[in-house]
């Protein structure tokens, strides 16, 4: 391909750099390493914070105003994940996928780090305060771990479609299915929040049905997105690694 140069002669045009499959998978590996390190680092930070703040995993959580530092810490982790996901992806689809991939690995390695460094949790069915924004989320450790596995696998699936030149279609049905899955999971974690904040974890039971419903809706939405793929295209241009 050529264009007119200053002298009026045809000059060669530099080819547009195309992101290769190898570069995409390398970015996912590097993003995974970042998320793993972030999860272990946050586990260490939480161990320190629980030494400083009157917070016990299996006791009522103090009022939100007493945990401002925890809320800021959690908000910062989300901002960090968003930033690194934006840098790792090559288009909007892959950036969304990279965020949830990093989120999933971070969340799993957070609990692995806590278990390794402090001996807690004693089991996957042990309850924890999972998140504080916009209100406390509570549930057994296994629940967020399973959701995080879904996030990570869905991201790899999306990138595999991207590499094959058949990118997953972000249709309204697909987006709404993922939002519906999130709502089901969110409600499963916060529906007993007021009771737990006042009385602890006694007399509460996690709604595994809501977790399963959310998973079924989410997986169905992804499946439908792969059944109606976008037209095959070359992978988005990106700056060479």
Buried (B, 14 or more C-beta within 10 A) or exposed (E): EEEEEEEEEEEEEEEEEEBBBEBBBEBBEEBBEBBBBBBBBBBEBBBEBBEEEEBEBBEBBEEBEEBEEBBEBBEEBBEBBBEBBEEBBBBEBBBBBBBBBBBBBBBBBBBBBBBEEEEBBEEEEBBBBBBBEEEBBBBBBBBBBBBBBBBBBBBEBBBBBBBEBBBBBBBEBBEEBBEBBBEBBBEBBBBBBEBBBEEBBEEBEBBBEBBEBBBEBBBBBBEBBBEEBBEEEEBBEBEEE
